[in-house]
Amino acid sequence: MKEMPEFNSEEEERQFWEERDSTDYVDWSKARSAVFPNLKPSTKTISLRLPESMLEELKLLANKRDVPYQSLVKLFLSERIESELQKHQPDDVTS
């Protein structure tokens, strides 16, 4: 097995694994299953310009649901992304 390097950041580690095969560094025959119930996905802050009227409508909808408007935006985006991905999946063909 090759020696595992030290990483200075998550980005550095991500780049490393994108270019290498883990079987050179990890003996997967010794791997065990693990559950991480409190693991939260990494997030990235972005700047998004919206028309003021759209932002006000989002805040109104969020208020009706008693959630922060940023959370509602993430929910709407997540639902739409899932819908678009399902729409563009190749049909299951069984022969």
PEWOLIN-V682590 format. One record per run of one state. SS is the DSSP state (A for helix, B for strand, O for the rest). FROM is the first residue (numbers start at 1). LEN is the number of residues. Records with the same first field share a line. If there is no record, write none. Layout:
SS=FROM-LEN + FROM-LEN
This chain:
O=1-9 + 19-3 + 25-3 + 31-21 + 66-3 + 88-8
A=10-9 + 22-3 + 28-3 + 52-14 + 69-19
